[in-house]
Amino acid sequence: MEHQLLDALCECMTYFLCAEGTYIIHDHEGDPVKVMLFIVHRKLESSTKDGGRMGFFNSIILNPDDFCGEELVTWALLPSLGDSYPSSTRTMKTITELEAFSLQADDLNEVCGQHIQDDAFQAPEAHILVLLAPEENMGSLSHPVSMEAVPKSTEDGRKRHE
């Protein structure tokens, strides 16, 4: 069952290329999270002002093999959370040109929905995250991302976000 789920999720992933200095979500925390990103090459800055709290700022760098947007897993596995996408608590900005794979929220929701209907499927969110990312990256589980950009194809057929 794990391999079927992983295969279904991988089929939904698309190549993501984004220019340096691009905000993957707008300047505002609280935007809906609509994608998970799995970083392949280069770096992404994840920062928060903790909802605008005076004088608070926290920033970390996400590197290759890190990922963000993992709160979508809980959203997809718990239909009781409603149809609204979860809200972002961080702002994401590329430090360099970024290469990643993206998994759209609706695709994740559809795949999880199909597998949840299988009575044998018992997958808490941590189990899905372990399937999606190497174990050494499990420490980076608190870095959500949302993306509004529409991919554009490059000459070699890869999708590019600008």
Secondary structure, 3 states (H helix, E strand, C coil): CHHHHHHHHHHHCEEEEECCCCECCCCCCCCECCEEEEEEECCEEEEECHHHCCCCCEEEEECCCCEECCHHHHHHHCHHHCCCCCECCCEEEECCCEEEEEEEHHHHHHHHHHHHCCCCCCCCHHHHHHHHCCHHHHHHCCCCCCCCCCCEECCCCCEEEC
